[in-house]
Amino acid sequence: MKILILTALAREHSHFRHITGSWRRSRRGPFAFRELNGDDKTLFLVDSGMGANPVRETLDWAVDHIAPELLLSAGYGGSISNEFQVGDVVLGAMFCGELTPEGGEETRCLALPIAEKRGRLPGQRPIRPARIVTVARPRAKTELRARYADTPSVIDMETLYAARAAYEKGIPFLSLRAVSDGPEHEIEYDLDAISNPAGKIRIGGVLSLIRSNPRVIGAFYRSWKRSVEAGRRLGECLAELLLLPAADLNRFVGDCRLEERLDHTILGR
């Protein structure tokens, strides 16, 4: 069984790698990935970078070269609901987006019915379903909280693109997001200033921003501290799920099929 785990940044899966063993690093063309071979499954870790184009380009390559039997989008998310606080891990049940600079809403959402029905994953402690709202760029949470108040939600910059690719290619899909900033936390620095066109963080950009505005050091530290807790919890959940026997995973993965919806609320709420 081949499982592709897609994250935006390597630090999102660092704890997962730490507790799962020795990963082999490989490169094919412009794309680097990590591979972990077991008796009954092979895991592939690919870092796409943040945003639409990096995710689409990475998935176009990965689907052709890896041919995964499950696509798992994982990483950090920002809570826009009081129900989710830093360190909580949520299971994506509904995927929608605000994908234009003006904040226009994507009318076609994707739903994962099995996530709406279940309170846990195979082998997992209880985990709550959430709507994941993908944004084109960081947005003020006040506006988003008001717009999406009907269903507990988190925001990110990648998941809808990954879900859309899985839906179009008929690949079973899951998404796990660890809350790295709570509903009261805003991003306190300009992501564009510290990332390159491929959506990867540039150390030079971070240092340049610190030189121009030393007070941003506090913002970086607060963000880092929250992300450490989120990464630890995400790593534990990923390991509990992905280290299950392939036969157990296969029974569950067969039901991980997306469907399109116009309504963006989670069924049963």
C-alpha positions in Angstrom: 0.0 0.0 0.0 1.4 3.4 -1.0 0.5 6.4 1.0 1.4 10.0 0.0 1.6 12.5 2.9 1.6 16.1 1.7 2.7 18.9 3.9 3.6 22.5 3.1 6.7 22.7 5.3 9.1 20.1 6.7 8.7 21.2 10.3 5.1 20.1 10.2 6.1 16.5 10.0 9.4 16.6 12.0 7.9 15.0 15.1 6.2 12.3 13.0 9.6 11.4 11.4 11.3 11.4 14.8 8.9 8.7 16.2 8.6 6.6 13.1 12.2 5.7 12.3 14.7 6.3 9.5 13.4 7.9 6.3 15.3 7.7 3.1 15.7 11.0 1.2 15.3 10.9 -2.6 15.0 13.3 -5.5 13.4 12.9 -8.9 13.8 15.9 -11.2 13.0 19.0 -9.2 11.1 17.2 -6.5 12.6 15.9 -3.2 10.7 13.5 -1.0 11.2 11.1 1.9 10.4 7.4 1.8 9.7 4.9 4.6 9.3 1.2 3.6 7.5 -1.3 5.8 6.4 -4.9 5.4 3.0 -4.0 4.1 3.1 -0.3 3.1 5.3 2.5 1.8 5.0 6.0 3.1 6.1 9.0 1.0 6.5 12.5 2.5 6.5 15.4 0.2 6.7 19.1 1.1 4.8 21.2 -1.4 5.4 24.7 0.0 2.5 27.1 0.8 -0.2 28.1 -1.7 -2.0 27.0 -4.8 0.6 26.6 -7.5 3.2 24.8 -5.3 0.6 22.3 -4.2 -0.8 21.7 -7.7 2.7 21.3 -9.3 3.8 18.9 -6.5 0.7 16.8 -6.8 0.8 16.6 -10.6 4.3 15.1 -10.2 3.6 12.9 -7.2 0.5 11.3 -8.5 2.2 10.3 -11.7 5.4 9.1 -10.1 4.1 7.6 -6.9 0.6 6.5 -7.8 -0.6 6.7 -4.2 -3.5 4.6 -2.9 -4.2 7.3 -0.3 -3.5 11.0 -0.3 -3.2 12.5 3.2 -2.9 16.2 3.5 -1.4 17.2 6.9 0.0 20.2 8.6 -0.9 23.2 10.7 -4.1 25.1 10.7 -5.5 28.3 12.3 -8.6 28.0 14.4 -11.5 30.4 13.7 -13.8 28.6 16.2 -13.7 28.6 20.0 -14.1 24.8 19.9 -10.5 24.3 18.6 -7.5 25.5 20.6 -3.7 25.2 20.1 -2.7 21.5 20.0 -6.0 20.1 18.9 -5.9 17.9 15.9 -9.0 17.9 13.6 -10.1 15.6 10.8 -11.2 17.4 7.7 -14.9 16.7 6.9 -15.7 19.7 4.6 -13.3 21.6 2.3 -14.1 25.0 1.0 -12.1 28.1 0.1 -11.7 31.9 -0.1 -9.4 31.9 -3.1 -9.4 35.4 -4.6 -7.6 38.5 -3.2 -11.0 40.0 -2.5 -12.0 37.0 -0.4 -14.6 35.6 -2.8 -15.9 32.2 -1.7 -15.4 29.1 -3.7 -19.0 27.9 -4.4 -18.1 24.2 -4.9 -17.1 22.6 -1.7 -15.9 19.0 -1.2 -17.1 16.8 1.6 -15.7 13.6 3.1 -18.8 11.7 4.4 -16.9 9.2 6.4 -15.3 12.0 8.4 -18.7 13.5 9.1 -19.9 10.2 10.5 -17.0 9.0 12.6 -15.7 10.3 16.0 -12.3 8.6 15.5 -9.9 7.2 13.0 -8.9 3.5 13.1 -6.7 3.0 16.2 -7.1 6.6 17.2 -8.2 8.5 20.3 -11.4 10.5 19.6 -10.8 13.2 17.0 -13.3 15.9 16.0 -14.4 16.7 12.4 -13.9 20.2 11.1 -14.5 22.3 8.1 -11.2 23.4 6.5 -11.3 26.7 4.8 -8.4 27.3 2.4 -7.4 30.9 1.9 -5.3 32.4 -0.9 -3.3 34.5 1.6 -3.6 35.2 5.4 -6.8 36.9 6.3 -8.0 38.7 9.5 -9.8 36.1 11.6 -12.5 38.5 12.8 -14.2 38.5 9.4 -13.7 34.7 8.8 -15.1 33.8 12.2 -18.3 35.7 11.4 -18.6 34.2 8.0 -18.0 30.6 9.1 -19.7 30.7 12.5 -22.2 27.9 11.6 -19.6 25.1 11.8 -16.3 24.6 13.8 -13.6 25.5 11.3 -9.9 25.9 10.8 -8.0 27.8 8.0 -5.0 26.9 6.0 -3.5 27.6 2.5 -3.3 24.2 0.9 -6.0 21.6 1.8 -8.7 22.5 -0.8 -6.1 22.2 -3.6 -5.0 18.8 -2.4 -8.6 17.7 -2.0 -9.6 18.9 -5.4 -6.7 17.0 -7.0 -7.7 13.8 -5.1 -11.3 14.2 -6.2 -10.5 14.7 -9.8 -8.1 11.8 -9.9 -10.3 9.4 -7.9 -7.8 9.0 -5.0 -9.0 8.3 -1.5 -8.3 11.4 0.7 -7.8 12.3 4.3 -6.8 15.6 6.0 -5.4 16.1 9.5 -4.7 19.6 10.7 -3.1 20.5 14.1 -4.2 23.9 15.4 -1.0 26.0 15.6 -2.8 29.3 16.3 -6.1 29.7 18.3 -9.0 31.8 17.4 -7.5 34.8 19.3 -4.1 34.5 17.4 -3.4 36.5 14.3 -0.3 36.1 12.1 1.9 39.0 13.2 4.3 39.1 10.2 4.1 39.1 6.4 4.4 35.6 5.1 5.2 36.9 1.6 8.3 38.7 3.0 9.8 35.4 4.3 8.8 32.9 1.6 9.9 32.3 -2.0 7.7 31.9 -5.1 7.6 28.1 -4.3 6.0 28.8 -1.0 9.0 27.8 1.1 10.3 29.8 4.1 13.5 31.7 3.3 16.0 32.1 6.2 17.3 35.2 4.5 13.8 36.6 4.4 13.4 36.0 8.1 16.7 37.6 9.0 15.9 40.6 6.7 12.5 41.1 8.4 14.1 40.9 11.8 16.7 43.5 10.8 14.1 45.9 9.6 11.7 45.3 12.5 13.4 43.7 15.6 10.1 43.6 17.4 9.0 40.8 15.1 11.3 38.4 17.0 8.6 38.1 19.7 6.0 37.2 17.1 8.3 34.5 15.6 8.9 33.1 19.1 5.2 32.9 20.0 4.5 31.3 16.6 7.3 28.8 17.0 6.2 27.8 20.6 2.6 27.1 19.4 3.8 25.2 16.4 6.0 22.9 18.6 2.9 21.8 20.5 0.8 21.4 17.3 3.6 19.4 15.6 3.9 17.0 18.5 0.2 16.2 18.5 0.0 15.9 14.8 3.0 13.5 14.8 1.3 11.3 17.4 -1.9 11.1 15.4 -0.2 10.4 12.1 1.8 7.6 13.7 -1.2 6.0 15.3 -3.0 6.0 12.0 -0.2 5.1 9.5 1.5 2.5 11.5 -1.6 0.3 11.6 -1.5 -2.9 9.6 -2.2 -2.3 5.9 -5.3 -4.6 6.1 -6.9 -2.4 8.8 -6.0 0.8 6.9 -7.4 -0.6 3.6 -10.8 -1.3 5.1 -11.0 2.3 6.2 -9.4 3.9 3.1 -11.9 2.4 0.8 -14.5 4.7 2.3 -12.4 7.9 2.1 -14.0 9.2 -1.1 -14.8 12.9 -1.6 -18.0 14.3 -3.0 -19.0 17.7 -4.2 -21.5 19.9 -2.4 -22.9 23.4 -2.7 -23.7 23.5 1.0 -20.5 24.0 3.1 -21.8 22.9 6.5 -21.0 19.5 8.0 -24.0 17.1 8.0 -25.5 16.4 11.3 -24.7 19.8 12.8 
